[in-house]
């Protein structure tokens, strides 16, 4: 009483993925990564690991994810913090410290949002928004 076996046919399915040109480019520092030194990026950066040093994301968005930890100074067009940052943050536009996010350091930005449940310790320097394309000044 042999049972007739049907052949196994592999099924491949192409995922429904948008072309790269339709999605913004975001560099990622993953949850299990530790980076020590200076990071410069000309595209948006998402940090969910640990960074010790400096973060320079000119004319782009820097996001510190919920698992992210930066013991670093940061400069970007816009910064969103859901994890922890120990260092000064300078933005051209705004900084958002989300619920559960922590920032210990000074802020220099055109706008700031600190949600209920976020932690901030430092000083705030509100600057005027610049007109046109913005270039961050160089530091020595």
C-alpha positions, 0 to 999 in steps of 0.5 A: 500500500504505497502512497503515491507521492507528488513531486515537490515543486519549489515556489518562488514569489517575487516580493512587491518591492518599490524601485530604489528611486521611489524610496529615500536612501537611509544608512543604518547602524544596526542594533548590534553594531558599535562604531567608534570615531567620526561618522559623516553621511550625505544621506539620512542616517538611522542609528539603532546601535551604539556610536562613540565619537561624532555624527555629521549628517549634512542636509539630512535627517539623523534618527537615533532609534529606540535601541540607539545610544550615542555618546557623541556630538551630532550635527544634522538638518533634523534630529529625532531621538528615541534612544539616548544621546550624551553630547551636544546636538546642532540642527539647522531645522528642528530636533524632536525628543520622543517619549522614552528618548533621552538627551543630555547635552546642549541644543542649538536648533531652529525648532524643538519638540520634547514629548511628554515622557522624554528626558532632557538636561542641558541648554537650548539655543534657538536660532533663526532658520536660514533661507535656501540650501543650508550648509553647516559650518565647519568646526576645528 
